[in-house]
Amino acid sequence: MDLHLKQKQDQIEIGTRIAENAPQIAEKIITNIQNSNAYVSLQQNAPLNEYEELQQSIMFIRLIGDAVSGKVSDSKETIFEWGEHIGMLAVHSGQPLDTTLESTSFYREVIWDFIKEEGSLQSMSLDSVLHISMTINPMIDYAVQAFSKSYVKSYREMSEQFHLSLQELSVPVVPLFPGVAVLPIVGDIDTNRAKLLLEATLQQCLDHEITSLVIDLSGVSYIDTMVAHRLFQLVSTLKLLGVKTTLTGLSPEIAQTSVSLNLDFDEITLKGNLLQALADFGYGKLDQKNKPNKKNRL
């Protein structure tokens, strides 16, 4: 029989046997992983559902078998897509990247043990075994590459979304009275946060139909030149939207920065603290009216 034809037949036979025995191969892989240090580390950080883990392994091994036997037309693309999908799932389940990559060696080892056993039973030549290895090893590498890329991409997207959510929570426009709200700013303001501050504040003022906004800066100790300009840009833009702005709690450092930049405070209402600003809207006056007069009590 022609050598090339024999190698092709052996490859189809091995691929078919791998797909048929995928559950047994997957169980052995999972058992080996569980008996290793990698599994202990995984369990401590993010335990996986054992059934789901087994099903993912079976799916991958069947995919390898079908690719080897030629049942998959574009094996590289199919395995790459599978790796991308599993990478995304791993991020959302909290599975560590390094632990998952460590398990790759177990897949190679168990699959090759199966191939050697089947090859021996079917008296396959060394050339056939080497030919199969040149097919399987790149497939596993494709899966690892796709998994890693997808994992890093999904992790970065989740981190960015989490960071954005935290930033959005740091721009709380709090309505106090009809048309009146306060924006307490706490912590350092960098350029990115200043940009978000501008965008989120404008939108929240429109959503809540705010006409007067008190921006309390008592929780901010320092702002740079760019942030100071962003802050005044916010005040100017709010004015165009019909929102009157009051600034409170300016620290000496912020005041000095603003003066050094020749920023114009003429059209901005300034108050020493939040209580003084709210008094203009009747907050303190209402409390005074509700207090009983000591003279009337005598």
Protein Blocks (a to p, Z undefined) as FASTA:
>chain_A
ZZklmmmmmmmmmmmmmmmmmmmmmmmmmmmmmmpmklmmmmmmoccdfklmmmmmmmmm
mmmmmmmnopamblmlmmmmmmmmmmmmmmmnopafklmmmmmmmmmmmmmmmmmmmmmm
nopafklmmmmmmmmmmmmmmmmmmmmmmmmmmmmmmmmmmmmmmmmmmmcccdfbghia
cdddedjddfklmmmmmmmmmmmmmmnopabdcddfklpcbdcfklmmmmmmmmmmmmmn
opacddehiafklmmmmmmnopafklpccdfblklmmmmnommmmmmmmpccfklmZZ
